Amino acid sequence: MSGWKLEDVESVNKENPNTFFIPSLKERSSQKKGDLVRLHFLLTNPKDGEPRAERMWVEILRKKMFSKKYIGILTNIPVYIKDLNIGDEIEFEPKHIARTFIKKEDSRWLEIEEKKALVSKKCMEDNVTICWLYREKADKVEDSGWRMFSGDEDEEYTNNPDNIRVISVGYLLDKDHTLLEIVKSEIGSAYERENKDASWKKVEDWYNLEE
């Protein structure tokens, strides 16, 4: 019996649309030879202290003829799954692709994608979106400097650390693609919008970089 199986991330996304994000079906279905995609390898019988899955990258070798299936090779070394090794061939479908690797020459590439942003807990609620954000100088390597809010928070709310979440910029982009060009902005930048359907507007002269 195999010690793993691939997670159907499409189903997980449908069950948790506001908290679990995946690339579009078009993007997942149009990967080419040499592209990297991340799959979730579920442990069949995880032991105490082991994760439910190992999230690893697979390099695509080819797409099967007359099929949606891809053939690729594992590029990571599994830690917990013992019957899987780096270099093994993996057969999978678009429904298994949790993340695609964006190359530097791609217009969607973002240097701070893996860095963190401080986000108001309100922004993660159903039917609530980010409508106010600014970027300050980060004091940690892993910090992007971005601070994001729904726009309805008062000072008391934002000063309470229990109301702030530390979230990767890439995760936020999966949830809201309109942030892509915004988060490329320099330190001191700020933007606002009235609602999720409105256009972003740059806020001028709001922040003193010398402070």
Short mmCIF file of the C-alpha atoms (twelve columns), coordinates in Angstrom:
data_MODEL
# 
_entry.id   MODEL 
# 
loop_
_atom_site.group_PDB 
_atom_site.id 
_atom_site.type_symbol 
_atom_site.label_atom_id 
_atom_site.label_alt_id 
_atom_site.label_comp_id 
_atom_site.label_asym_id 
_atom_site.label_seq_id 
_atom_site.Cartn_x 
_atom_site.Cartn_y 
_atom_site.Cartn_z 
_atom_site.pdbx_PDB_model_num 
ATOM 1   C CA . MET A 1   0.000   0.000  0.000   1 
ATOM 2   C CA . SER A 2   1.361   3.411  -0.953  1 
ATOM 3   C CA . GLY A 3   2.214   5.797  1.852   1 
ATOM 4   C CA . TRP A 4   0.787   8.783  -0.010  1 
ATOM 5   C CA . LYS A 5   -1.805  10.094 -2.443  1 
ATOM 6   C CA . LEU A 6   -2.248  13.434 -4.184  1 
ATOM 7   C CA . GLU A 7   -4.715  15.911 -2.736  1 
ATOM 8   C CA . ASP A 8   -7.552  17.128 -4.948  1 
ATOM 9   C CA . VAL A 9   -7.034  20.832 -4.276  1 
ATOM 10  C CA . GLU A 10  -9.972  21.801 -6.505  1 
ATOM 11  C CA . SER A 11  -12.335 20.123 -4.053  1 
ATOM 12  C CA . VAL A 12  -10.634 21.788 -1.088  1 
ATOM 13  C CA . ASN A 13  -10.951 25.168 -2.806  1 
ATOM 14  C CA . LYS A 14  -14.681 24.634 -3.437  1 
ATOM 15  C CA . GLU A 15  -15.222 23.751 0.217   1 
ATOM 16  C CA . ASN A 16  -13.122 26.669 1.495   1 
ATOM 17  C CA . PRO A 17  -13.265 29.400 -1.184  1 
ATOM 18  C CA . ASN A 18  -12.386 32.225 1.212   1 
ATOM 19  C CA . THR A 19  -9.365  30.613 2.831   1 
ATOM 20  C CA . PHE A 20  -7.855  28.157 0.332   1 
ATOM 21  C CA . PHE A 21  -6.749  29.587 -2.987  1 
ATOM 22  C CA . ILE A 22  -5.377  27.897 -6.093  1 
ATOM 23  C CA . PRO A 23  -4.405  29.109 -9.581  1 
ATOM 24  C CA . SER A 24  -7.153  29.374 -12.184 1 
ATOM 25  C CA . LEU A 25  -8.162  26.261 -14.127 1 
ATOM 26  C CA . LYS A 26  -6.800  27.898 -17.287 1 
ATOM 27  C CA . GLU A 27  -3.380  28.335 -15.686 1 
ATOM 28  C CA . ARG A 28  -3.343  24.837 -14.198 1 
ATOM 29  C CA . SER A 29  -4.329  23.316 -17.548 1 
ATOM 30  C CA . SER A 30  -1.729  25.143 -19.636 1 
ATOM 31  C CA . GLN A 31  1.528   24.178 -17.951 1 
ATOM 32  C CA . LYS A 32  4.410   23.208 -20.251 1 
ATOM 33  C CA . LYS A 33  7.552   21.092 -20.200 1 
ATOM 34  C CA . GLY A 34  10.020  22.526 -17.702 1 
ATOM 35  C CA . ASP A 35  7.402   24.339 -15.624 1 
ATOM 36  C CA . LEU A 36  7.311   23.744 -11.871 1 
ATOM 37  C CA . VAL A 37  4.088   23.077 -9.982  1 
ATOM 38  C CA . ARG A 38  3.479   22.374 -6.318  1 
ATOM 39  C CA . LEU A 39  1.445   19.333 -5.334  1 
ATOM 40  C CA . HIS A 40  0.205   18.212 -1.925  1 
ATOM 41  C CA . PHE A 41  1.254   14.640 -1.141  1 
ATOM 42  C CA . LEU A 42  -1.137  13.416 1.558   1 
ATOM 43  C CA . LEU A 43  0.294   10.915 4.030   1 
ATOM 44  C CA . THR A 44  -1.866  7.782  4.053   1 
ATOM 45  C CA . ASN A 45  -1.401  7.100  7.764   1 
ATOM 46  C CA . PRO A 46  0.404   10.013 9.423   1 
ATOM 47  C CA . LYS A 47  1.923   9.243  12.811  1 
ATOM 48  C CA . ASP A 48  1.816   11.507 15.847  1 
ATOM 49  C CA . GLY A 49  3.840   14.609 15.145  1 
ATOM 50  C CA . GLU A 50  3.765   14.147 11.362  1 
ATOM 51  C CA . PRO A 51  1.994   16.555 8.980   1 
ATOM 52  C CA . ARG A 52  -1.098  15.586 6.999   1 
ATOM 53  C CA . ALA A 53  0.804   16.296 3.779   1 
ATOM 54  C CA . GLU A 54  4.165   17.168 2.271   1 
ATOM 55  C CA . ARG A 55  3.988   20.086 -0.144  1 
ATOM 56  C CA . MET A 56  6.549   19.530 -2.881  1 
ATOM 57  C CA . TRP A 57  7.491   20.796 -6.326  1 
ATOM 58  C CA . VAL A 58  7.310   18.708 -9.484  1 
ATOM 59  C CA . GLU A 59  8.939   19.597 -12.809 1 
ATOM 60  C CA . ILE A 60  6.727   18.815 -15.784 1 
ATOM 61  C CA . LEU A 61  8.207   16.462 -18.387 1 
ATOM 62  C CA . ARG A 62  5.246   16.206 -20.722 1 
ATOM 63  C CA . LYS A 63  1.475   16.180 -21.013 1 
ATOM 64  C CA . LYS A 64  -0.146  12.874 -21.928 1 
ATOM 65  C CA . MET A 65  -1.704  12.701 -25.377 1 
ATOM 66  C CA . PHE A 66  -5.510  13.018 -25.479 1 
ATOM 67  C CA . SER A 67  -5.558  13.476 -21.716 1 
ATOM 68  C CA . LYS A 68  -5.541  16.154 -19.032 1 
ATOM 69  C CA . LYS A 69  -2.780  14.325 -17.205 1 
ATOM 70  C CA . TYR A 70  0.795   15.516 -16.754 1 
ATOM 71  C CA . ILE A 71  3.946   13.500 -16.169 1 
ATOM 72  C CA . GLY A 72  6.626   15.131 -14.042 1 
ATOM 73  C CA . ILE A 73  9.539   14.410 -11.732 1 
ATOM 74  C CA . LEU A 74  9.733   15.213 -8.044  1 
ATOM 75  C CA . THR A 75  12.328  17.911 -7.311  1 
ATOM 76  C CA . ASN A 76  12.186  17.800 -3.492  1 
ATOM 77  C CA . ILE A 77  13.420  15.206 -1.014  1 
ATOM 78  C CA . PRO A 78  10.452  13.849 0.998   1 
ATOM 79  C CA . VAL A 79  10.905  13.941 4.753   1 
ATOM 80  C CA . TYR A 80  8.039   11.750 5.954   1 
ATOM 81  C CA . ILE A 81  6.975   9.718  2.911   1 
ATOM 82  C CA . LYS A 82  9.324   6.752  2.678   1 
ATOM 83  C CA . ASP A 83  8.171   5.214  -0.628  1 
ATOM 84  C CA . LEU A 84  8.794   8.410  -2.596  1 
ATOM 85  C CA . ASN A 85  12.151  9.815  -3.697  1 
ATOM 86  C CA . ILE A 86  13.510  12.860 -5.459  1 
ATOM 87  C CA . GLY A 87  13.523  12.181 -9.212  1 
ATOM 88  C CA . ASP A 88  10.513  9.840  -9.100  1 
ATOM 89  C CA . GLU A 89  7.984   10.251 -11.914 1 
ATOM 90  C CA . ILE A 90  4.617   11.613 -10.801 1 
ATOM 91  C CA . GLU A 91  1.395   11.447 -12.821 1 
ATOM 92  C CA . PHE A 92  -1.119  14.137 -11.937 1 
ATOM 93  C CA . GLU A 93  -3.945  16.333 -13.217 1 
ATOM 94  C CA . PRO A 94  -4.773  20.061 -13.077 1 
ATOM 95  C CA . LYS A 95  -6.975  19.359 -10.041 1 
ATOM 96  C CA . HIS A 96  -3.832  18.446 -8.089  1 
ATOM 97  C CA . ILE A 97  -1.908  21.680 -8.785  1 
ATOM 98  C CA . ALA A 98  -1.916  23.890 -5.694  1 
ATOM 99  C CA . ARG A 99  0.653   26.411 -6.908  1 
ATOM 100 C CA . THR A 100 2.538   27.295 -10.076 1 
ATOM 101 C CA . PHE A 101 6.082   28.640 -10.104 1 
ATOM 102 C CA . ILE A 102 6.304   32.076 -11.674 1 
ATOM 103 C CA . LYS A 103 9.654   32.740 -13.345 1 
ATOM 104 C CA . LYS A 104 11.481  36.042 -12.986 1 
ATOM 105 C CA . GLU A 105 10.949  37.028 -16.623 1 
ATOM 106 C CA . ASP A 106 7.164   36.614 -16.203 1 
ATOM 107 C CA . SER A 107 5.252   39.879 -15.644 1 
ATOM 108 C CA . ARG A 108 3.543   38.236 -12.655 1 
ATOM 109 C CA . TRP A 109 6.852   37.561 -10.903 1 
ATOM 110 C CA . LEU A 110 7.119   39.262 -7.537  1 
ATOM 111 C CA . GLU A 111 10.270  39.513 -5.441  1 
ATOM 112 C CA . ILE A 112 8.384   39.708 -2.144  1 
ATOM 113 C CA . GLU A 113 5.903   36.915 -2.872  1 
ATOM 114 C CA . GLU A 114 7.172   34.717 -0.037  1 
ATOM 115 C CA . LYS A 115 7.542   37.590 2.418   1 
ATOM 116 C CA . LYS A 116 4.911   38.448 5.013   1 
ATOM 117 C CA . ALA A 117 2.324   41.182 5.413   1 
ATOM 118 C CA . LEU A 118 0.456   42.239 8.542   1 
ATOM 119 C CA . VAL A 119 -3.246  41.940 7.793   1 
ATOM 120 C CA . SER A 120 -6.300  42.901 9.809   1 
ATOM 121 C CA . LYS A 121 -8.316  39.875 10.886  1 
ATOM 122 C CA . LYS A 122 -11.389 41.588 9.438   1 
ATOM 123 C CA . CYS A 123 -9.973  41.190 5.921   1 
ATOM 124 C CA . MET A 124 -10.193 37.417 6.267   1 
ATOM 125 C CA . GLU A 125 -13.910 37.408 7.067   1 
ATOM 126 C CA . ASP A 126 -16.527 36.424 4.489   1 
ATOM 127 C CA . ASN A 127 -17.495 39.220 2.094   1 
ATOM 128 C CA . VAL A 128 -14.813 41.545 3.487   1 
ATOM 129 C CA . THR A 129 -11.872 42.715 1.401   1 
ATOM 130 C CA . ILE A 130 -8.717  44.802 1.735   1 
ATOM 131 C CA . CYS A 131 -9.525  48.460 1.018   1 
ATOM 132 C CA . TRP A 132 -6.623  50.288 2.687   1 
ATOM 133 C CA . LEU A 133 -2.946  49.357 2.700   1 
ATOM 134 C CA . TYR A 134 0.424   50.968 3.103   1 
ATOM 135 C CA . ARG A 135 4.070   49.945 3.061   1 
ATOM 136 C CA . GLU A 136 6.542   50.888 5.761   1 
ATOM 137 C CA . LYS A 137 10.192  50.037 6.273   1 
ATOM 138 C CA . ALA A 138 10.482  46.430 7.433   1 
ATOM 139 C CA . ASP A 139 12.644  45.546 10.421  1 
ATOM 140 C CA . LYS A 140 12.872  41.830 9.602   1 
ATOM 141 C CA . VAL A 141 14.123  40.020 6.500   1 
ATOM 142 C CA . GLU A 142 10.902  38.042 6.140   1 
ATOM 143 C CA . ASP A 143 8.689   41.155 6.406   1 
ATOM 144 C CA . SER A 144 7.488   42.858 3.205   1 
ATOM 145 C CA . GLY A 145 6.533   46.026 5.074   1 
ATOM 146 C CA . TRP A 146 2.923   45.877 3.845   1 
ATOM 147 C CA . ARG A 147 0.100   46.555 6.299   1 
ATOM 148 C CA . MET A 148 -3.431  45.807 5.081   1 
ATOM 149 C CA . PHE A 149 -6.871  46.662 6.432   1 
ATOM 150 C CA . SER A 150 -10.541 46.627 5.496   1 
ATOM 151 C CA . GLY A 151 -10.698 50.358 6.220   1 
ATOM 152 C CA . ASP A 152 -13.313 50.056 8.970   1 
ATOM 153 C CA . GLU A 153 -10.923 49.365 11.852  1 
ATOM 154 C CA . ASP A 154 -10.444 51.964 14.582  1 
ATOM 155 C CA . GLU A 155 -7.184  52.622 16.430  1 
ATOM 156 C CA . GLU A 156 -8.147  50.442 19.380  1 
ATOM 157 C CA . TYR A 157 -8.793  47.502 17.046  1 
ATOM 158 C CA . THR A 158 -5.523  47.816 15.113  1 
ATOM 159 C CA . ASN A 159 -3.460  48.289 18.283  1 
ATOM 160 C CA . ASN A 160 -4.602  44.893 19.560  1 
ATOM 161 C CA . PRO A 161 -2.133  42.267 18.230  1 
ATOM 162 C CA . ASP A 162 -4.860  39.612 18.469  1 
ATOM 163 C CA . ASN A 163 -6.592  41.361 15.562  1 
ATOM 164 C CA . ILE A 164 -3.599  41.145 13.227  1 
ATOM 165 C CA . ARG A 165 -2.570  38.151 11.106  1 
ATOM 166 C CA . VAL A 166 0.855   37.468 9.564   1 
ATOM 167 C CA . ILE A 167 0.191   36.254 6.007   1 
ATOM 168 C CA . SER A 168 2.422   35.681 2.975   1 
ATOM 169 C CA . VAL A 169 2.062   38.166 0.130   1 
ATOM 170 C CA . GLY A 170 1.667   35.285 -2.344  1 
ATOM 171 C CA . TYR A 171 -1.316  33.947 -0.408  1 
ATOM 172 C CA . LEU A 172 -2.963  37.367 -0.511  1 
ATOM 173 C CA . LEU A 173 -2.390  37.630 -4.261  1 
ATOM 174 C CA . ASP A 174 -4.110  34.286 -4.782  1 
ATOM 175 C CA . LYS A 175 -7.129  35.728 -2.989  1 
ATOM 176 C CA . ASP A 176 -7.080  39.152 -4.673  1 
ATOM 177 C CA . HIS A 177 -5.266  39.536 -8.005  1 
ATOM 178 C CA . THR A 178 -5.760  43.325 -7.991  1 
ATOM 179 C CA . LEU A 179 -2.977  43.565 -5.417  1 
ATOM 180 C CA . LEU A 180 -0.254  42.439 -7.853  1 
ATOM 181 C CA . GLU A 181 0.812   45.842 -9.173  1 
ATOM 182 C CA . ILE A 182 0.059   47.541 -5.854  1 
ATOM 183 C CA . VAL A 183 2.489   45.446 -3.782  1 
ATOM 184 C CA . LYS A 184 5.331   46.225 -6.194  1 
ATOM 185 C CA . SER A 185 5.243   49.806 -4.905  1 
ATOM 186 C CA . GLU A 186 8.073   51.268 -2.849  1 
ATOM 187 C CA . ILE A 187 8.251   51.940 0.878   1 
ATOM 188 C CA . GLY A 188 6.028   54.871 1.826   1 
ATOM 189 C CA . SER A 189 3.301   53.972 -0.666  1 
ATOM 190 C CA . ALA A 190 -0.357  53.797 0.341   1 
ATOM 191 C CA . TYR A 191 -3.531  52.902 -1.541  1 
ATOM 192 C CA . GLU A 192 -7.249  52.853 -0.869  1 
ATOM 193 C CA . ARG A 193 -10.507 51.893 -2.576  1 
ATOM 194 C CA . GLU A 194 -14.177 52.086 -1.644  1 
ATOM 195 C CA . ASN A 195 -14.989 48.403 -2.132  1 
ATOM 196 C CA . LYS A 196 -13.716 45.260 -3.851  1 
ATOM 197 C CA . ASP A 197 -15.115 46.346 -7.227  1 
ATOM 198 C CA . ALA A 198 -13.659 49.861 -7.113  1 
ATOM 199 C CA . SER A 199 -10.316 50.922 -8.571  1 
ATOM 200 C CA . TRP A 200 -7.317  51.454 -6.323  1 
ATOM 201 C CA . LYS A 201 -6.285  55.078 -5.737  1 
ATOM 202 C CA . LYS A 202 -2.840  56.106 -4.561  1 
ATOM 203 C CA . VAL A 203 -2.799  58.181 -1.380  1 
ATOM 204 C CA . GLU A 204 -0.205  60.959 -1.648  1 
ATOM 205 C CA . ASP A 205 1.955   62.464 1.112   1 
ATOM 206 C CA . TRP A 206 0.443   60.403 3.896   1 
ATOM 207 C CA . TYR A 207 3.626   58.944 5.362   1 
ATOM 208 C CA . ASN A 208 6.828   60.570 6.629   1 
ATOM 209 C CA . LEU A 209 9.742   58.278 5.806   1 
ATOM 210 C CA . GLU A 210 11.917  60.057 8.360   1 
ATOM 211 C CA . GLU A 211 9.685   59.106 11.277  1 
# 
